[in-house]
Amino acid sequence: MQLTPAQQAYHELALSLCETLTHLRRLNADAEAVQALTAAIARLNQDMARQRGDRPMLPAYQPRDLSGGIEWLMPYSPVSGPCNPVAPRLHFLREPGRLLADVRFDCIHEGPPGTVHGGVLAAVYDQLFANANLLNKTGGFTASLTIDFQRPTLLDETVRFACWIEEVAGRKVNIQGECRNGRDELLTTARALFIHAPGVVDDPDFRI
């Protein structure tokens, strides 16, 4: 992967903010200490507000430039964006006929104690499927998404998502996926129907 200086800088900023969110989740301080932290963050927000512009420095959607990795299709995505501090750090890999994503969820993605929130898992599947369709030149919009939960997905444990396109019938794209842990235990399976939007989602200037 080859990141531009802007990509690297924004990614490092997002990682720092992600660390802040993790500290917030684990914070155990008295009210006075929390108020001091709030004031410090307020000063940071003021500094950042002075740098705001009409458009972000990096394009929010860039399907034609994958030099930095598949993650940079949507750099601000709340699911996989390297420039979004709440996004899980998904690392995409390509195999013949399959798209994979390795990830280690932390406490900011927690649902039931010690496990990943089901809604976060659904979002990861949706993003994984969408990226697979873009790479397959069948990009479009999610029509339906179904997940079956087999086992809890634990925090602080690397898991691997995988997906593959089952069928393309006209504009309808059926896609399936699964997630396993390092012990090869099946955690979840998913299936979705996407509607291909030719000439729309492959346009870098696309806006809903």
C-alpha angles and dihedrals in degrees: 000000000000116000124194117234089256093051092049093048095048091045092053091049091051091050090052091050090047088055088052091054091049090052089049091054091052097036117136107175139127123259094261093055091047091051090053090051090048090054091050092051090047089057090050090050090052090052091049093046089059089058096052121119140179092267132026119256091240122050110256091220124031112160094164099058117065096153090118094046136274089289088073094065085092108012095183097044112138087221106045109356115133087210096052116086095204095053119104110246098254117187110199124210130183126221127172105288094354141082117209133193126193117200142165112207119211136197096287088068095050124135116161109018112292095001138092119263111255092229090058090053090050090051092051091052091049092051093044092051092046092051092048090054092049091052089048091052089243097103118159146118132313112254097174138355126191126185130191115202113213102166135000115273106230127221120244092024124110113239132180126226119198132184139179136184111249101185143354113203112174105303093341115100120189114199134177136195147172141197127219134179127229090275089059091248114153109241105171141353127203142185131189145181117223128188112222115231104194116202092012114071092036089061111096090210092056114136128176 
